[in-house]
Structure formats: C-alpha cells, structure tokens
C-alpha cells in the first residue's frame, strides 16, 4: 500500500456527522477506511448480522463431523448411518432457520 503522507480535514454539520457515524458503524470501518473505499469507487459493505457468524460456526462444525464420518467410512468400509443422518438433520434445521430469518 502506498505511503499516506497527506492529511485531510473535513468539517461536517451534526446531521452529516451522525450519518457518517451510522454508516461507518454498519460497516465496521474506521473513518479513514470508509472514505478510502469511497475514493476508490468501492461501496462499503455492511457487516453481516451477529447471528450470521454463529450460523457459520454451526455449519462448519457439521461439515467437520460429516467429513470425519466420510473418512472413517472410507477407512473401515462402512458408514455410521445414525451419525450421518443426525448431521444431515442439523444442516436442514440450520437452513430452515436461515430461511425463516430472511423472510
């Protein structure tokens, strides 16, 4: 990244300052990072909802479990069907919850 040696001062009224802070908070960016994205014609993206990361964690754990089942099945020649279907059921529950929250 290029060295930044120029400082810019911006004066805002209360309304504009409040709007800037609201927009920054949605993205999780600093003021500098927010303005740099705008300067480079990049629309700053909002952070996903907090429960989104929780859902990703659950899906990753289910994925790990299913991969372990597949590895074991490959090694010993049969699959633990109960564990497999339990993980499959959990995936469907999480997908349903995501759909419910998006509607």
C-alpha positions in Angstrom: 0.0 0.0 0.0 1.3 3.5 -0.8 2.6 5.6 2.0 0.0 8.1 3.1 1.6 11.5 3.8 -1.3 13.9 3.2 -3.8 14.7 5.8 -7.3 15.9 5.0 -9.6 17.8 7.3 -13.4 17.7 6.7 -15.9 19.8 8.5 -19.4 18.4 8.9 -22.6 19.6 10.5 -24.3 17.5 13.2 -26.7 15.7 10.7 -23.9 14.8 8.3 -21.6 13.7 11.2 -24.4 11.5 12.6 -25.0 10.0 9.2 -21.3 9.3 8.7 -21.1 7.5 12.1 -24.2 5.5 11.3 -22.8 4.3 8.0 -19.4 3.6 9.5 -20.9 1.5 12.3 -22.9 -0.6 9.8 -19.6 -1.5 8.0 -17.3 -1.7 11.0 -14.7 0.5 9.2 -12.7 3.4 10.5 -13.4 6.9 9.1 -10.2 6.7 7.1 -11.0 3.2 5.7 -14.6 4.2 4.9 -13.5 7.3 3.0 -10.7 5.4 1.1 -13.3 2.9 -0.1 -15.5 5.7 -1.4 -12.5 7.5 -3.0 -11.7 4.3 -4.9 -15.3 3.9 -6.0 -15.9 0.9 -3.8 -19.3 0.8 -2.0 -18.5 -0.2 1.7 -20.5 -3.3 2.6 -22.4 -3.7 5.8 -21.3 -6.3 8.3 -23.5 -9.4 8.4 -25.8 -9.8 11.3 -24.2 -11.0 14.5 -26.0 -14.3 14.4 -24.7 -15.0 10.9 -21.3 -15.8 12.3 -22.9 -18.2 14.8 -24.7 -20.0 12.0 -21.4 -20.2 10.0 -19.7 -21.8 13.1 -22.5 -24.4 13.4 -22.3 -25.2 9.7 -18.5 -25.6 9.8 -18.8 -28.0 12.8 -21.4 -30.0 11.0 -19.2 -30.1 7.9 -16.2 -31.3 10.0 -18.4 -34.0 11.6 -19.6 -35.2 8.2 -16.1 -35.2 6.8 -14.9 -37.3 9.8 -17.8 -39.8 9.1 -16.7 -40.0 5.4 -13.1 -40.6 6.3 -14.0 -43.3 8.8 -16.4 -44.9 6.3 -13.6 -44.9 3.7 -11.2 -46.5 6.2 -13.3 -49.2 7.6 -15.7 -49.8 4.7 -19.0 -48.8 6.3 -20.7 -45.7 7.5 -22.2 -44.7 10.8 -25.7 -44.0 9.3 -27.1 -42.7 12.6 -24.3 -40.0 12.9 -24.6 -39.2 9.2 -28.4 -38.6 9.3 -28.1 -36.7 12.6 -25.7 -34.2 10.9 -27.9 -34.1 7.8 -30.9 -33.2 10.0 -28.9 -30.5 11.8 -28.0 -29.0 8.4 -31.6 -28.9 7.4 -32.6 -27.2 10.7 -29.9 -24.5 10.2 -31.0 -23.9 6.6 -34.7 -23.6 7.7 -33.7 -21.2 10.4 -31.7 -19.1 7.9 -34.7 -19.1 5.5 -37.1 -18.1 8.4 -34.8 -15.2 9.4 -34.5 -13.9 5.8 -38.3 -13.8 5.3 
